[in-house]
Amino acid sequence: MQKRITFIGTGAWASGLATVLTKNNHFVTMWGIDQKEIDDINNGLNTKYFGNSKFNNPNLLQATNDLKKALEGTDLIVLAVPSAAFDSVIPKILENSDSKKLNILNVAKGIDSKTKKFFSEVIKKEFGNRLENCATLIGPSFAVEVFQNVMTMANIVGINQIFLEWVAALFNNNKFKLVINTNEQGAELFAALKNVLAIGLGINQYSNPNLKNPQAALLSIGVKEINKIYKALFEKADDEIAFDLAGIGDIFLTCSSEKSRNFSFGLQVGEYGVRKALEMNTKTVEGYRTANIFKSILKDLKIHVPFFENIIDVLFNNKPQSELLDFINKY
C-alpha cells in the first residue's frame, strides 16, 4: 500500500533515501530551505550531489519550502538534516504538524553536543507525547551509491519491533535492504565513535600513503577500543552489535574511503594540521564533535583506549600528527 513520507532536508542522504522510496511506489515530499535545490528536485534531479542522474519515479516526488504542506497527511517523517539543526527544526515540525502522533525515522549519526545524549534520546525528549514511534537508520551507506541503486544494506534500529518491521517494509527492494536490530544504544555508540576512528585512520593514511598493513592494524585496534568503551558504558552490552552492519560494516566503509567526510578530514589534519583542516571544512565533521564530547567521558570511565586517546590529543591537545602511533610500543 502506498504511503506518504516527508523528508526534513533536501541534501544528499535525504535524496538517496527518497529515491529508494519512490522506486517502491511511495509518495515522497521533501522540505528544504534552498530554493535552487527545491526547484531541481521538482525537475527530478539533485544536480548539486548527483549530476544528471534522475530520481526513481520522479512523478512520485515533490519538494517544497512550505513545512505545513510537507507534513500534511504524512505517515512517516524522516529527519535528514545535520544534527546541529535539530534544535531549530524539531519545534517547527511540532508547530506545523496536525495533532496526531508522529512516526519519526532519524538518519543523523552521532551524539548531541549540548546534552551528550544519543539523537534517539533527544528526539524522544523533544517530541514528548507527540511521538508515536522512533527508529534510526545506521549502516554502511554512501548516499551517492544509494542514489545510483547500488546494492546497500543497513540496520534499522529501535525498540519497537513492529514499527521497525513496518519501516523496513517501506524501504526494502532488490537493491536496498534494512535489517532489524533492537540494540539502539549499542548501534548509536558504534555509529558515533566510528567517525572518530575514521579521523585517526585518515591521519595515518596521509603519513603512510597506500600502505595497507598499518590501516588494517589500526582498524582492528579501533574496533576493539570502541567495544571496550561500549562495555564500560552499558552494563548489559551485547557483543553482537559489533559484528552487524551498524558495527563493523559502517566502520569499514567510513574508515577506508575518501568519500567519508571524517576520513577525508583526517587526511587534511595529517597534511595541514587541525586548525587549517577545520577552516577547509564548511560542513560539520561529526567525528570532531564526537571526539570533543568523549574527552570528558573517557576520563570519567577510567579505561585505557590508547588509540582513541591519541586521536583526541592530536585534535585538541596539540599532539603532533606524527606522534599518533606512539602508543604502539606500549600496546
SULZI-V730505 format. One record per pair of residues at least 12 apart in sequence whose C-alpha atoms are under 8 Angstrom apart, sorted by sequence separation. I is the first residue (numbers start at 1). J is the second residue. D is the distance in Angstrom with one decimal. If there is no record, write none. Layout:
BEGIN
{{I & J & D} {I & J & D}}
END
This chain:
BEGIN
{{140 & 152 & 7.6} {141 & 153 & 7.4} {156 & 168 & 7.0} {168 & 180 & 7.6} {227 & 239 & 7.7} {265 & 277 & 6.6} {106 & 119 & 7.9} {140 & 153 & 7.0} {141 & 154 & 7.1} {311 & 324 & 6.7} {44 & 58 & 5.0} {106 & 120 & 7.5} {120 & 134 & 7.3} {139 & 153 & 7.0} {140 & 154 & 6.1} {201 & 215 & 6.6} {310 & 324 & 5.8} {43 & 58 & 7.8} {44 & 59 & 7.9} {120 & 135 & 7.4} {139 & 154 & 4.2} {165 & 180 & 7.2} {227 & 242 & 7.0} {310 & 325 & 7.6} {42 & 58 & 7.9} {120 & 136 & 7.2} {138 & 154 & 5.9} {139 & 155 & 5.6} {164 & 180 & 6.4} {265 & 281 & 7.9} {44 & 61 & 7.6} {137 & 154 & 7.0} {138 & 155 & 5.3} {201 & 218 & 7.1} {295 & 312 & 6.9} {307 & 324 & 7.8} {310 & 327 & 7.9} {137 & 155 & 5.9} {138 & 156 & 6.4} {201 & 219 & 7.5} {307 & 325 & 7.4} {42 & 61 & 7.1} {137 & 156 & 4.7} {138 & 157 & 7.2} {161 & 180 & 7.9} {223 & 242 & 7.8} {10 & 30 & 6.1} {41 & 61 & 7.8} {42 & 62 & 5.5} {136 & 156 & 5.8} {137 & 157 & 6.2} {265 & 285 & 7.5} {292 & 312 & 7.4} {307 & 327 & 7.1} {5 & 26 & 7.4} {7 & 28 & 7.4} {9 & 30 & 6.4} {10 & 31 & 6.5} {41 & 62 & 7.0} {42 & 63 & 5.9} {135 & 156 & 6.7} {136 & 157 & 5.1} {161 & 182 & 7.3} {291 & 312 & 6.0} {306 & 327 & 6.3} {4 & 26 & 6.2} {5 & 27 & 6.3} {6 & 28 & 5.9} {7 & 29 & 6.2} {8 & 30 & 6.2} {9 & 31 & 5.6} {10 & 32 & 5.5} {41 & 63 & 6.2} {71 & 93 & 8.0} {135 & 157 & 5.5} {136 & 158 & 6.4} {156 & 178 & 5.7} {160 & 182 & 7.7} {197 & 219 & 7.9} {2 & 25 & 6.4} {3 & 26 & 5.2} {4 & 27 & 4.9} {5 & 28 & 4.9} {6 & 29 & 4.9} {7 & 30 & 4.6} {8 & 31 & 5.2} {9 & 32 & 5.1} {135 & 158 & 4.7} {151 & 174 & 7.8} {152 & 175 & 6.2} {153 & 176 & 5.9} {154 & 177 & 6.6} {155 & 178 & 5.3} {156 & 179 & 5.9} {157 & 180 & 6.1} {158 & 181 & 7.0} {159 & 182 & 5.3} {262 & 285 & 6.1} {2 & 26 & 4.9} {3 & 27 & 6.2} {4 & 28 & 5.9} {5 & 29 & 6.3} {6 & 30 & 5.8} {7 & 31 & 6.0} {8 & 32 & 6.7} {39 & 63 & 7.4} {134 & 158 & 6.7} {135 & 159 & 7.7} {151 & 175 & 4.4} {152 & 176 & 5.0} {153 & 177 & 4.8} {154 & 178 & 5.1} {155 & 179 & 4.7} {156 & 180 & 5.0} {157 & 181 & 5.0} {158 & 182 & 5.1} {159 & 183 & 7.6} {261 & 285 & 6.7} {262 & 286 & 7.2} {292 & 316 & 7.6} {2 & 27 & 7.0} {4 & 29 & 7.7} {6 & 31 & 7.4} {38 & 63 & 5.3} {67 & 92 & 8.0} {71 & 96 & 7.3} {72 & 97 & 7.0} {77 & 102 & 7.4} {79 & 104 & 7.1} {83 & 108 & 6.0} {150 & 175 & 6.3} {151 & 176 & 5.8} {152 & 177 & 6.4} {153 & 178 & 5.8} {154 & 179 & 6.1} {155 & 180 & 5.7} {156 & 181 & 6.2} {157 & 182 & 5.5} {158 & 183 & 7.0} {159 & 184 & 6.9} {197 & 222 & 6.3} {223 & 248 & 7.5} {262 & 287 & 6.0} {38 & 64 & 6.1} {67 & 93 & 7.5} {71 & 97 & 5.9} {72 & 98 & 7.6} {76 & 102 & 7.2} {77 & 103 & 6.1} {78 & 104 & 6.0} {79 & 105 & 6.1} {80 & 106 & 6.8} {82 & 108 & 6.6} {83 & 109 & 7.6} {149 & 175 & 6.2} {150 & 176 & 7.9} {153 & 179 & 7.3} {155 & 181 & 6.3} {157 & 183 & 6.8} {158 & 184 & 5.2} {262 & 288 & 7.9} {10 & 37 & 7.1} {38 & 65 & 7.6} {75 & 102 & 7.8} {76 & 103 & 5.1} {77 & 104 & 4.9} {78 & 105 & 4.7} {79 & 106 & 4.9} {80 & 107 & 5.7} {81 & 108 & 7.1} {83 & 110 & 7.8} {104 & 131 & 7.6} {133 & 160 & 7.5} {149 & 176 & 7.7} {157 & 184 & 5.6} {288 & 315 & 7.6} {10 & 38 & 7.4} {68 & 96 & 4.9} {75 & 103 & 6.9} {76 & 104 & 6.0} {77 & 105 & 6.1} {78 & 106 & 5.9} {79 & 107 & 6.2} {80 & 108 & 6.4} {84 & 112 & 7.9} {101 & 129 & 7.6} {102 & 130 & 6.1} {103 & 131 & 6.5} {104 & 132 & 7.9} {106 & 134 & 7.5} {108 & 136 & 7.9} {135 & 163 & 8.0} {223 & 251 & 7.9} {67 & 96 & 6.5} {68 & 97 & 6.3} {76 & 105 & 7.2} {78 & 107 & 7.2} {79 & 108 & 7.3} {83 & 112 & 7.3} {101 & 130 & 4.7} {102 & 131 & 4.9} {103 & 132 & 5.4} {104 & 133 & 6.2} {105 & 134 & 5.8} {106 & 135 & 6.2} {107 & 136 & 5.8} {109 & 138 & 7.4} {135 & 164 & 6.9} {35 & 65 & 7.5} {100 & 130 & 7.2} {101 & 131 & 5.3} {102 & 132 & 5.1} {103 & 133 & 4.8} {104 & 134 & 4.8} {105 & 135 & 5.0} {106 & 136 & 4.7} {107 & 137 & 5.2} {133 & 163 & 6.9} {146 & 176 & 7.8} {157 & 187 & 7.3} {15 & 46 & 7.5} {30 & 61 & 7.8} {32 & 63 & 7.4} {34 & 65 & 8.0} {99 & 130 & 7.8} {101 & 132 & 5.1} {102 & 133 & 6.8} {103 & 134 & 6.0} {104 & 135 & 6.5} {105 & 136 & 5.6} {106 & 137 & 6.4} {107 & 138 & 7.0} {25 & 57 & 7.6} {28 & 60 & 6.3} {29 & 61 & 5.9} {30 & 62 & 6.3} {31 & 63 & 5.8} {32 & 64 & 6.4} {33 & 65 & 5.6} {105 & 137 & 7.2} {194 & 226 & 7.9} {22 & 55 & 7.8} {23 & 56 & 5.2} {27 & 60 & 4.9} {28 & 61 & 4.9} {29 & 62 & 4.9} {30 & 63 & 4.5} {31 & 64 & 5.1} {32 & 65 & 5.3} {94 & 127 & 7.4} {193 & 226 & 6.7} {219 & 252 & 7.9} {22 & 56 & 5.8} {23 & 57 & 6.1} {26 & 60 & 6.9} {27 & 61 & 6.2} {28 & 62 & 6.5} {29 & 63 & 5.5} {30 & 64 & 6.4} {31 & 65 & 5.5} {22 & 57 & 5.7} {25 & 60 & 7.2} {29 & 64 & 7.5} {31 & 66 & 7.0} {19 & 55 & 5.3} {20 & 56 & 7.4} {22 & 58 & 7.3} {31 & 67 & 6.2} {83 & 119 & 8.0} {90 & 126 & 7.2} {94 & 130 & 8.0} {190 & 226 & 6.8} {219 & 255 & 7.7} {12 & 49 & 6.0} {19 & 56 & 5.3} {90 & 127 & 7.5} {11 & 49 & 7.9} {19 & 57 & 7.8} {22 & 60 & 6.0} {22 & 61 & 7.0} {31 & 70 & 6.1} {30 & 70 & 6.9} {190 & 230 & 8.0} {274 & 314 & 7.8} {29 & 70 & 5.8} {189 & 230 & 7.0} {274 & 315 & 6.2} {186 & 230 & 6.9} {273 & 321 & 7.4} {138 & 187 & 7.3} {138 & 188 & 7.8} {186 & 237 & 7.4} {270 & 321 & 6.0} {139 & 191 & 7.9} {186 & 238 & 7.8} {190 & 242 & 7.5} {269 & 321 & 7.5} {138 & 191 & 7.0} {198 & 251 & 7.7} {202 & 255 & 7.3} {187 & 241 & 6.4} {201 & 255 & 6.1} {186 & 241 & 6.4} {191 & 246 & 6.4} {201 & 256 & 7.7} {190 & 246 & 6.9} {191 & 247 & 7.1} {194 & 250 & 7.5} {195 & 251 & 8.0} {198 & 254 & 6.0} {199 & 255 & 7.7} {190 & 247 & 5.8} {194 & 251 & 5.4} {198 & 255 & 4.3} {183 & 241 & 7.1} {197 & 255 & 7.0} {198 & 256 & 7.7} {187 & 246 & 5.7} {191 & 250 & 7.2} {195 & 254 & 7.0} {187 & 247 & 6.8} {191 & 251 & 7.8} {194 & 254 & 7.2} {195 & 255 & 7.8} {202 & 262 & 7.7} {203 & 263 & 7.9} {194 & 255 & 7.6} {202 & 263 & 4.6} {206 & 267 & 5.3} {201 & 263 & 6.7} {202 & 264 & 6.2} {204 & 266 & 7.9} {205 & 267 & 6.7} {199 & 262 & 5.3} {200 & 263 & 7.7} {202 & 265 & 7.0} {203 & 266 & 4.5} {204 & 267 & 7.7} {207 & 270 & 6.7} {6 & 70 & 6.3} {198 & 262 & 5.7} {199 & 263 & 4.9} {202 & 266 & 4.0} {203 & 267 & 4.9} {206 & 270 & 5.6} {6 & 71 & 6.3} {198 & 263 & 4.8} {199 & 264 & 7.5} {201 & 266 & 6.9} {202 & 267 & 4.5} {203 & 268 & 7.4} {206 & 271 & 6.7} {14 & 80 & 5.5} {196 & 262 & 7.4} {199 & 265 & 6.3} {200 & 266 & 6.1} {202 & 268 & 8.0} {203 & 269 & 6.1} {204 & 270 & 7.2} {13 & 80 & 6.9} {118 & 185 & 7.7} {195 & 262 & 5.8} {199 & 266 & 4.1} {203 & 270 & 4.5} {6 & 74 & 6.2} {195 & 263 & 7.8} {198 & 266 & 7.1} {199 & 267 & 7.6} {202 & 270 & 7.4} {203 & 271 & 8.0} {233 & 301 & 7.6} {4 & 73 & 7.1} {5 & 74 & 5.6} {6 & 75 & 7.9} {8 & 77 & 7.2} {11 & 80 & 7.7} {229 & 298 & 8.0} {232 & 301 & 6.8} {4 & 74 & 5.0} {5 & 75 & 5.8} {6 & 76 & 6.2} {7 & 77 & 5.9} {8 & 78 & 6.1} {9 & 79 & 7.2} {10 & 80 & 7.8} {11 & 81 & 7.7} {118 & 188 & 6.8} {3 & 74 & 7.8} {4 & 75 & 5.4} {5 & 76 & 4.9} {6 & 77 & 4.9} {7 & 78 & 4.7} {8 & 79 & 5.1} {9 & 80 & 5.2} {118 & 189 & 7.9} {232 & 303 & 7.9} {3 & 75 & 6.3} {4 & 76 & 6.9} {5 & 77 & 6.1} {6 & 78 & 6.1} {7 & 79 & 6.3} {8 & 80 & 5.5} {9 & 81 & 5.2} {5 & 78 & 7.4} {7 & 80 & 6.5} {8 & 81 & 6.4} {229 & 303 & 7.7} {228 & 305 & 7.9} {110 & 188 & 6.9} {109 & 188 & 7.0} {110 & 189 & 7.6} {225 & 305 & 5.7} {110 & 191 & 6.4} {111 & 192 & 6.5} {109 & 191 & 6.1} {110 & 192 & 4.2} {225 & 307 & 7.8} {109 & 192 & 6.1} {110 & 193 & 7.8} {225 & 308 & 7.5} {222 & 307 & 6.9} {221 & 307 & 7.5} {222 & 308 & 7.4} {199 & 287 & 6.9} {155 & 244 & 7.9} {198 & 287 & 7.7} {199 & 288 & 7.9} {155 & 245 & 6.0} {197 & 287 & 7.8} {154 & 245 & 5.6} {155 & 246 & 6.0} {195 & 286 & 6.6} {196 & 287 & 4.4} {55 & 147 & 7.5} {153 & 245 & 7.3} {154 & 246 & 6.8} {195 & 287 & 4.3} {196 & 288 & 6.6} {194 & 287 & 7.7} {195 & 288 & 7.9} {50 & 144 & 6.8} {192 & 286 & 7.8} {193 & 287 & 7.2} {196 & 290 & 6.8} {49 & 144 & 7.6} {53 & 148 & 7.7} {192 & 287 & 7.2} {195 & 290 & 7.8} {196 & 291 & 6.0} {50 & 147 & 7.9} {193 & 290 & 7.1} {192 & 290 & 6.7} {193 & 291 & 7.9} {140 & 245 & 6.5} {139 & 245 & 5.1} {140 & 246 & 7.1} {138 & 245 & 7.7} {139 & 246 & 4.4} {138 & 246 & 5.4} {139 & 247 & 7.5} {200 & 308 & 8.0} {140 & 249 & 5.5} {141 & 250 & 7.6} {139 & 249 & 6.5} {140 & 250 & 4.1} {139 & 250 & 5.0} {140 & 251 & 7.6} {197 & 308 & 7.2} {200 & 311 & 5.7} {138 & 250 & 7.8} {140 & 252 & 7.9} {141 & 253 & 7.8} {196 & 308 & 7.7} {199 & 311 & 7.7} {140 & 253 & 5.8} {140 & 254 & 7.5} {197 & 311 & 7.9} {196 & 311 & 7.6} {207 & 322 & 7.5} {142 & 259 & 7.6} {142 & 260 & 8.0} {203 & 321 & 7.1} {204 & 324 & 7.6} {200 & 324 & 7.9} {17 & 143 & 7.8} {20 & 146 & 7.7} {16 & 143 & 5.2} {20 & 147 & 7.5} {15 & 143 & 7.8} {16 & 144 & 6.7} {19 & 147 & 6.4} {13 & 142 & 7.9} {16 & 145 & 8.0} {17 & 146 & 7.1} {20 & 149 & 7.8} {13 & 143 & 5.0} {16 & 146 & 5.3} {17 & 147 & 7.3} {12 & 143 & 5.9} {16 & 147 & 4.3} {12 & 144 & 7.2} {15 & 147 & 7.1} {26 & 170 & 7.9} {24 & 170 & 7.4} {24 & 171 & 7.2} {21 & 170 & 6.9} {24 & 173 & 7.2} {21 & 171 & 5.8} {20 & 171 & 6.4} {20 & 176 & 7.3} {110 & 286 & 6.6} {113 & 289 & 7.0} {109 & 286 & 7.9} {110 & 287 & 8.0} {113 & 290 & 7.5} {116 & 293 & 6.9} {111 & 290 & 6.4} {110 & 290 & 6.8} {113 & 293 & 6.5} {82 & 284 & 7.7}}
END
